[in-house]
Amino acid sequence: MTALLVALLLAAPPEARPVPGQLIVVGVEARTEGADSMLVVRTAGIARGEAFTPAGLQSALADAIRRIHGLGLFRQVRADTSMLADGVRIVFRVTEYPRLARLKFSGNRRVKLKDLETRTKARPGEVLTDRRLFEWQREVLDLYKERGFLLVTVEADSSPPDTAGRIEVTLRIEEGDQVRIRRLDFSGNEAFTASQIGINLTNRPKTWYRKAQLIEDEFIKDLDRIVQFYKRNGHLDARVLDYEMSFDAGWVSITVFIEEGPRYHFGRVTIRGDSVIARSDLEAVTGRLREGTVYNTDLAQAALAGIHGLYSEEGYIYAQVQPTEQLRGDTVDISYDIIENDPALVRLVRIEGNEQTHDKVIRREVSSLPGYRFRRSEIIRSQRDIFNLGFFEDVQLDHRRADEEGTIDLIYRVKEKGFFGTIGAGITYSGPDGITGYLELQQPNLFGRGQRANIKLERGGKLTNIALGFTEPWLFDTPTSAGADVSYLTRKYAYYDRQELGGGVSFSRPVPLDYTRAYLGLRVNDAYVPPGSIAKDYDPDPDSPYDVRRDTVHRTAFVPSLTLTRDSRDYIFNPLSGSAITYGIATSVGDIRYHRHTLDAAHYFPLFWKFGLMGRFRFGYIDGFSARDTVPLPDRFYAGGTGPDGVRGYGDRSIGPYQGGYAIGGKALALFSTEFKLRLSRELSFIAFGDAGNTWNDIGRVNLSDLKRGAGVGVRIEIPMLGLLGFDFGYGFDREGGGRWEPHFQVGRTF
């Protein structure tokens, strides 16, 4: 027992002994109205038994009050001290902020309640501080000013506390009128007219097509845009001195005072410190800075970015390029001093954000491999290729320095789409097939392995179609793609029925040409026309190239094919730049003998902002190997509608030779198309289009002045689980009976 007592005495903290001039804290407590008193004491950080000098105690109390205030829970914090015989006793007295019961709005006629609630983000029960109240008022003011209500005012009213001590706050809004710009004048502008300056600005006077609301934040940016406009045109010293606004019943007249300064020109351009990049390449990117031409800050920045780009492409991402400008009268001489440093090597490649897709599915699209130099073009190419898998909403690239030697780690951060596959079901109508119901399932990323599988079922009064397919894009972890499909089709034509059973295999692999891939395929089709399905009044023209009575026995075709495709489009599902060129040849041997050729080329030109232009042509030709060989109707070219051979503004498969009022398809095809596109995002774009095309019975009858023309507008939207949807409304100029409109709706990429 004695030993235990001694141990306890040794383990106990020593009692602070009074030192002359020091005060011992003998008690610390908190007086609150409902808050946790122990929270206050712990936050204060002053413990019983501590010793302070009088000055030290005052400093400790000041720090404690600041810490308690920092909790954001109390409006007032006070520390009271009382001297006792054995020391000092401290009592913290706090006054709590009230809690919010509800934030209400009144007077908001032009802004929706939901927008106000989203902007303020008020939560019932949160602490109602003066700062929080100020933030709500500021957010409402900013929201209104962003919409042109510069005269808005916001006042806050509070209700008495309820039984739980909570307060209801109402923000009373006086919206005022939207301020619109009546006049925008400039003073001091001698080199440029008001219209030349104003076209660069967001805030401009009202016209019949522009509301001209004055947005305060944008106006401040406009002042900088004025300065940048002058600098792009040689006035490097230009500045905005001031501006005046005159308000009148919801209208404002603005005068901007400008000091233009002298106009400068490019002088001599020198480059120093370069050794690994050819001087001719460096001079090519600085070539637009021609001596004697007007100085342009955009050109100067582009030249600097071009030099950095050349070094980044060779792996010198740590290269330092320092431009120095030297004034010589009205001339600016520019020198680029380069410190090249060592090239960066890739240490490792990391994939982040993929929850369903396997790492290797993404990694095999990455061109920059560990141990190799970092190259900017390979990074951009890898990002494009990952996007074009179609599995991701976003692909971001980051890199970080891995060690002092300059090696880097590449990090690809992906955001997967919510649902990779697409499901389609519904009822369609077309002239040849009538009313048809369909169900289609596509899974482009089966089990997260990048494999593609699809099933399609169609059934109608004239059509029954069943198709199954599977593709392995990386066979045995090599860039060889392998696929297989089977299909069964029956279709009722005007005078007969036709049945087809088919299947095929295909292989593809990149070839040593950039963006280029070769495809090899083999299809086997068995076609049959039941004799009992042929109409009794079927009487083909003696000169007709086809008589269905020849197909009343099973006819089997073996169709090997070779296709070469070069595809450099930025985003294959909704491109804005790049090109796609495809040449295909197929030969049919067996009971059916023919050779078929197609050439399809499309080029996409980015214009400005989010606008782009596309031009496309497609040629096709099919014929037998001899005069005795006939080409089956289903294998011929049918233009019109949508699809690879589409001409919008006309019905599906409606353009080309006819026999007895029924389309029999052509042996030669020519199509031309152009689209003007506004791509607001990868998921949404609007187009205006013009198409022209036709098919002919023989290649010798091709006449490019005899093309059926169509034009119209359309929209493309990518919807989860449905894929890419398109709606076009086209006007066919050369339809029989006169031009008229034709709607087109389609799922997928064959627009």
Secondary structure, 3 states (H helix, E strand, C coil): CHHHHHHHHHHCCCCCCCCCCCEEEEEEEEECCCCCHHHHHHHHCCCCCCEECHHHHHHHHHHHHHHHHHCCCEEEEEEEEEEECCEEEEEEEEEECCEEEEEEEECCCCCCHHHHHHHHCCCCCCECCHHHHHHHHHHHHHHHHHCCCCCCEEEEEECCCCCCCEEEEEEEEECCCCCEEEEEEEECCCCCCHHHHHCCCCCCCCECCECCECCHHHHHHHHHHHHHHHHHCCCCCCEEEEEEEEEECCEEEEEEEEECCCCCEEEEEEEECCCCCCHHHHHHHCCCCCCCCECCHHHHHHHHHHHHHHHHHCCCCCCEEEEEEEEECCEEEEEEEEECCCCCEEEEEEEECCCCCCHHHHHCCCCCCCCCECCHHHHHHHHHHHHCCCCEEEEEEEEEECCCCCCEEEEEEEEECCCCCEEEEEEEEECCCEEEEEEEEEEEEECCCCEEEEEEEEEECCEEEEEEEEEECCHHHCCCEEEEEEEEEEEECCCCEEEEEEEEEEEEEECCCCCEEEEEEEEEEEEECCHHHCCCCCCCCCCCCCCHHHHCCCEEEEEEEEEEEEECCCCCCCCCCEEEEEEEEEEEEECCCEEEEEEEEEEEEECCCCEEEEEEEEEEEEECCCCCCCCCHHHCECECCCCCCCCCCCCCCCECCEECCEECCECEEEEEEEEEEEEEECCEEEEEEEEEEEEECCHHHCCCCCCEEEEEEEEEEEECECEEEEEEEEEECCCCCCCEEEEEEEECCCC
